[in-house]
Every structure is written in C-alpha cells, then in structure tokens.
Amino acid sequence: MYEESIRDEFTHQTESFARSPVATRADTLDALVAMAPADPAARWLEVACGPGLISRALAGRVGSVHGVDLTPSMVEKAAAEARREGIENADFALGDATALDFEDASFDGAITRFSFHHIPGPRRVLEEMARVVRPGGFVIVADHLADSDRDACAWAGEIERLRDPSHWSCLTEEWFRTTGAAVGLELEESTVDPLEIDFEDWLARGSGAAVAAPLIERLLTEPPPRAGAFRVDGEPGAPRTLRLLFLACRWSRP
Ligand SMILES: C[S@@+](CC[C@H](N)C(=O)[O-])C[C@H]1O[C@@H](n2cnc3c(N)ncnc32)[C@H](O)[C@@H]1O
C-alpha cells in the first residue's frame, strides 16, 4: 500500500522532479556532495536516489556510486541521464531503503536527500544506512524539517499530503540527532539552511494538487502561530515563495 503510493507518485513526478529547480540547484547539490570526502577508491550508495542527481554529482568525487530506489521509472531515468552525461562509475537498481539488499559494511559511505519524509519508520532507514557502511565510513542525510511545535507540524503535514499523497511526515532536527546517536552513529557535521522554492512549481508537481488546491489555499490562510519550518510568502495570483528549513548531516560509523 505504502509502496504503491510511492511508486504512483514518483512515476507521476519522474520528469518534473528531475528538472525541478529545488532538485537540480547546483549550490545545494555541491554543498551536499562536498560533505563526502574526496576519495577515488571509495564506494558509495545513494538511497532513494530518484533520478540520480546526487549520484551523478558525487561520481566525480569518489570511485563509484550505486543508487537504489523503489520507483522503476526513477531508476530508468537515473541510468539514462548517467549514460547521457557519459558517467561510467554510477549505476542504478530497484531497492528498498528500509531493507537494503547489501552485506554489512559493504560501502564506504551512504547518502540520501529528500527521502526520509516519505518513509514510514524512518529510523529503520538510518539503521540500514549505518549497517551497510564500514566502520570509519560515512552516512549523509539531507531533508527538509518539521517544526517541533505539534500544531505547526500537523498543519504543514496536511498541506504536504494534500499536494503529494506519498508524503509521510517531516522530522525534526532533534529527531535526526537523537536517532543518529541511537543507531550508533557519531555526528560530525550538521547544518540547517533556509530553502526557498517557487510555490506554484512545487504545488503543480504533486499529483494531489489538481483536486486539493482549493483546500490547500484555505489552509494557507490559517497558519498556526508557531509555524516556522514551512511558510508561504506572497499572495495567490502573484509569484509565491515556499520557505522550508533544509538539514544536512554527516555522521561517521565508529
Ligand atoms: C523526492 S524524491 C528524492 C530523490 C533524490 N533522493 C533526490 O533528492 O534527488 C524521493 C524518492 O524516494 C523514493 N523512495 C521513497 N520511499 C522509498 C523506499 N522505501 N526505498 C527506496 N526509495 C524510496 C521515491 O521513489 C523517490 O524517487
């Protein structure tokens, strides 16, 4: 059921996500990839790789990258784009972030972006990423955050799910810190930066928007007092900006 919802949504979004400004922005891609130490011998895994934007950016910095994703059209898109760009050290396959089909300690690093908020039981993903990385290796996770205020978190979650039914739940910065430690990882670096997105582009990409847009517009007029991690600036009919908070963390595996 959950997997079906993911595959339906990301089959729908394969092309639009792959060319969206929020996914392709060079500054966010470069900053994230720079968290992986340059090492021509290192073998990396990208979890929930989508169209392989991170894998393709990382491939110039490390020995090889293997990307896995639940959605077949995303895996095909990632492979086609890597071929088109002449990248020979990145490959892609179907795979589930909650049950990675790899031996323990089989990679030097594992990375994922914009995936945790789609996955029920996200601790399992962090456990799996930690498991497949060798001692001394790295786990890098980036995602947009939830407010710790319950009303603000619930309000943003409703808007997110109405727009994209595969959205599960954004997580707090505190969740990433405590869960990383709980699965035995050592936090080395963590940044939270504002992320600005063209709201109309973001809305149109989700498969739910066509039906739910009026309800989303109504919810936008009723933000809870402590909403901070999800904000829309501007008026309907004019360009609007969605302001999120984007977390990027690097842990090492002792
Ligand atoms: C918003 S896209 C992000 C793609 C990519 N990580 C990026 O940032 O460019 C989310 C991706 O997560 C994938 N996904 C969701 N749940 C997954 C799971 N349990 N295992 C593997 N992939 C999953 C979806 O198929 C989709 O391609």
PDBQT file of the ligand as one rigid body, heavy atoms in Angstrom, charges set to zero:
ROOT
HETATM    1  C1  LIG A 301      11.605  13.464  -3.565  1.00  0.00    +0.000 C 
HETATM    2  S1  LIG A 301      12.378  12.091  -4.355  1.00  0.00    +0.000 S 
HETATM    3  C2  LIG A 301      14.090  12.405  -3.984  1.00  0.00    +0.000 C 
HETATM    4  C3  LIG A 301      15.048  11.793  -4.982  1.00  0.00    +0.000 C 
HETATM    5  C4  LIG A 301      16.525  12.003  -4.679  1.00  0.00    +0.000 C 
HETATM    6  N1  LIG A 301      16.862  11.477  -3.377  1.00  0.00    +0.000 N 
HETATM    7  C5  LIG A 301      16.926  13.448  -4.780  1.00  0.00    +0.000 C 
HETATM    8  O1  LIG A 301      16.950  14.152  -3.749  1.00  0.00    +0.000 OA
HETATM    9  O2  LIG A 301      17.214  13.930  -5.890  1.00  0.00    +0.000 OA
HETATM   10  C6  LIG A 301      12.016  10.775  -3.241  1.00  0.00    +0.000 C 
HETATM   11  C7  LIG A 301      12.427   9.409  -3.790  1.00  0.00    +0.000 C 
HETATM   12  O3  LIG A 301      12.341   8.456  -2.725  1.00  0.00    +0.000 OA
HETATM   13  C8  LIG A 301      11.960   7.224  -3.287  1.00  0.00    +0.000 C 
HETATM   14  N2  LIG A 301      11.518   6.346  -2.189  1.00  0.00    +0.000 N 
HETATM   15  C9  LIG A 301      10.508   6.542  -1.311  1.00  0.00    +0.000 A 
HETATM   16  N3  LIG A 301      10.448   5.539  -0.422  1.00  0.00    +0.000 NA
HETATM   17  C10 LIG A 301      11.456   4.681  -0.728  1.00  0.00    +0.000 A 
HETATM   18  C11 LIG A 301      11.928   3.469  -0.165  1.00  0.00    +0.000 A 
HETATM   19  N4  LIG A 301      11.352   2.901   0.905  1.00  0.00    +0.000 N 
HETATM   20  N5  LIG A 301      13.000   2.876  -0.731  1.00  0.00    +0.000 NA
HETATM   21  C12 LIG A 301      13.599   3.418  -1.816  1.00  0.00    +0.000 A 
HETATM   22  N6  LIG A 301      13.187   4.554  -2.401  1.00  0.00    +0.000 NA
HETATM   23  C13 LIG A 301      12.129   5.194  -1.865  1.00  0.00    +0.000 A 
HETATM   24  C14 LIG A 301      10.898   7.599  -4.297  1.00  0.00    +0.000 C 
HETATM   25  O4  LIG A 301      10.673   6.586  -5.249  1.00  0.00    +0.000 OA
HETATM   26  C15 LIG A 301      11.527   8.870  -4.905  1.00  0.00    +0.000 C 
HETATM   27  O5  LIG A 301      12.294   8.567  -6.046  1.00  0.00    +0.000 OA
ENDROOT
TORSDOF 0
